[in-house]
Amino acid sequence: MTTAVSFVVLGSAAPKGSMSAFAFRRGDGSLGAVVTDKTKGSREWQLAVRYAARAQCRGVYFDGAVRLAVAFYLPRPKSLPKKVTQHTKKPDLDKLVRAVKDALKGIVWKDDSQVVEVFARKYYAPAQPQAHIEIRNDEGKE
């Protein structure tokens, strides 16, 4: 039986950037590390995705393979000519998807390694920036 959920996240999507690690020495002399994501807005976007998933998925939780489809509607720069219809500028699509996958960990699936298929696309938002997310179990035809 196919299980599917879909939901909308309002706001401008932020990519999951490259992580940076910094070593430091603790008071007891041992070494520690701090890992940071320098991408502005990434944490807030992931929190928005998590909140929307909790509110709109009503406890659906996938424990097997899943398919993920995401449509990102991003702000259109005012200076961009109307004839330009393809969103070929930053942010990178794969980093946007990574932010969504990481945000959904523990909310709708155990780990984003369960995602076996992804369909994603960037668009210029006709109005309010948002993302449309659909998740369905993969019934596998192996």
C-alpha positions as CSV (number, residue, x, y, z in Angstrom):
1,M,0.0,0.0,0.0
2,T,1.3,3.4,-1.0
3,T,1.6,6.0,1.8
4,A,2.1,9.6,0.7
5,V,2.2,12.9,2.5
6,S,2.6,16.4,1.0
7,F,2.9,19.8,2.7
8,V,3.9,23.4,2.0
9,V,6.6,25.3,3.8
10,L,6.2,29.1,3.5
11,G,9.3,31.2,3.3
12,S,12.5,31.5,1.2
13,A,14.4,28.2,1.1
14,A,18.0,28.3,2.3
15,P,20.6,25.8,1.3
16,K,22.5,23.5,3.6
17,G,26.0,24.8,3.1
18,S,29.4,23.3,3.6
19,M,30.2,22.4,7.2
20,S,33.4,23.8,8.8
21,A,35.0,22.2,11.9
22,F,37.2,24.0,14.4
23,A,39.3,22.3,17.0
24,F,39.7,23.7,20.5
25,R,41.4,22.7,23.7
26,R,39.1,22.2,26.7
27,G,40.0,23.3,30.2
28,D,41.2,19.7,31.1
29,G,43.6,19.7,28.2
30,S,41.6,17.4,25.9
31,L,40.7,18.4,22.3
32,G,37.2,19.1,21.2
33,A,35.6,20.2,17.9
34,V,32.8,22.6,16.9
35,V,31.1,22.1,13.6
36,T,29.3,25.1,12.1
37,D,27.2,25.8,9.0
38,K,28.1,29.2,7.6
39,T,25.1,29.5,5.3
40,K,22.8,32.4,6.4
41,G,19.3,31.3,7.1
42,S,19.9,27.6,6.9
43,R,19.0,26.9,10.5
44,E,15.8,28.9,10.4
45,W,14.7,27.3,7.1
46,Q,15.3,23.8,8.5
47,L,13.2,24.7,11.6
48,A,10.4,25.9,9.3
49,V,10.5,22.6,7.4
50,R,10.4,20.6,10.6
51,Y,7.5,22.7,11.9
52,A,5.5,22.4,8.7
53,A,6.1,18.6,8.5
54,R,5.0,18.1,12.1
55,A,1.9,20.2,11.6
56,Q,0.8,18.8,8.2
57,C,2.0,15.2,8.3
58,R,0.0,14.2,11.4
59,G,2.4,11.6,12.7
60,V,3.1,9.8,9.4
61,Y,6.5,8.1,9.8
62,F,8.4,6.1,7.1
63,D,10.6,3.3,8.2
64,G,11.6,2.0,4.7
65,A,12.7,3.4,1.4
66,V,11.1,6.7,0.3
67,R,10.8,9.0,-2.7
68,L,11.1,12.7,-2.2
69,A,9.7,15.4,-4.6
70,V,10.4,19.1,-3.8
71,A,9.4,22.2,-5.8
72,F,11.3,25.3,-4.5
73,Y,9.6,28.7,-5.4
74,L,12.4,31.2,-4.8
75,P,12.3,35.0,-4.8
76,R,12.7,36.6,-8.2
77,P,15.2,39.5,-8.3
78,K,13.5,42.8,-9.3
79,S,16.3,43.4,-11.8
80,L,15.8,40.1,-13.6
81,P,14.2,40.5,-17.1
82,K,10.8,38.8,-17.4
83,K,12.0,36.7,-20.3
84,V,14.3,34.8,-17.9
85,T,12.2,31.8,-16.8
86,Q,14.8,29.2,-15.6
87,H,16.3,29.7,-12.1
88,T,19.9,29.1,-12.9
89,K,21.5,31.2,-10.1
90,K,22.3,30.3,-6.5
91,P,21.3,28.6,-4.4
92,D,22.4,25.2,-5.7
93,L,19.5,22.8,-6.0
94,D,21.4,19.9,-4.3
95,K,22.1,22.0,-1.3
96,L,18.5,23.1,-1.0
97,V,17.4,19.4,-1.1
98,R,20.1,18.5,1.5
99,A,18.6,21.1,3.9
100,V,15.1,19.6,3.5
101,K,16.4,16.0,3.9
102,D,18.3,16.9,7.0
103,A,15.4,18.8,8.5
104,L,13.0,15.8,8.1
105,K,15.3,13.4,9.9
106,G,13.5,12.1,13.0
107,I,10.2,13.8,11.9
108,V,9.0,11.7,8.9
109,W,11.8,9.2,8.6
110,K,14.6,7.9,10.7
111,D,17.5,8.9,8.4
112,D,17.8,10.7,5.1
113,S,19.6,7.6,3.8
114,Q,16.1,6.1,3.3
115,V,15.6,8.5,0.4
116,V,16.1,6.4,-2.8
117,E,14.7,8.8,-5.3
118,V,14.6,12.6,-5.5
119,F,12.8,14.9,-7.9
120,A,13.5,18.5,-7.3
121,R,13.2,21.8,-9.3
122,K,13.7,25.5,-8.7
123,Y,11.2,28.1,-9.9
124,Y,10.8,31.8,-9.5
125,A,8.0,32.4,-7.1
126,P,5.0,34.2,-8.7
127,A,4.1,35.5,-5.2
128,Q,5.3,34.3,-1.8
129,P,8.4,32.1,-1.7
130,Q,7.7,28.6,-0.6
131,A,8.5,24.9,-1.0
132,H,6.1,22.1,-1.9
133,I,7.2,18.8,-0.5
134,E,5.9,15.3,-1.2
135,I,7.1,12.1,0.4
136,R,5.9,8.6,-0.5
137,N,7.1,5.2,0.3
138,D,8.9,3.3,-2.4
139,E,7.2,0.0,-2.9
140,G,10.2,-1.2,-4.9
141,K,9.9,-3.4,-8.0
142,E,13.2,-5.2,-7.6
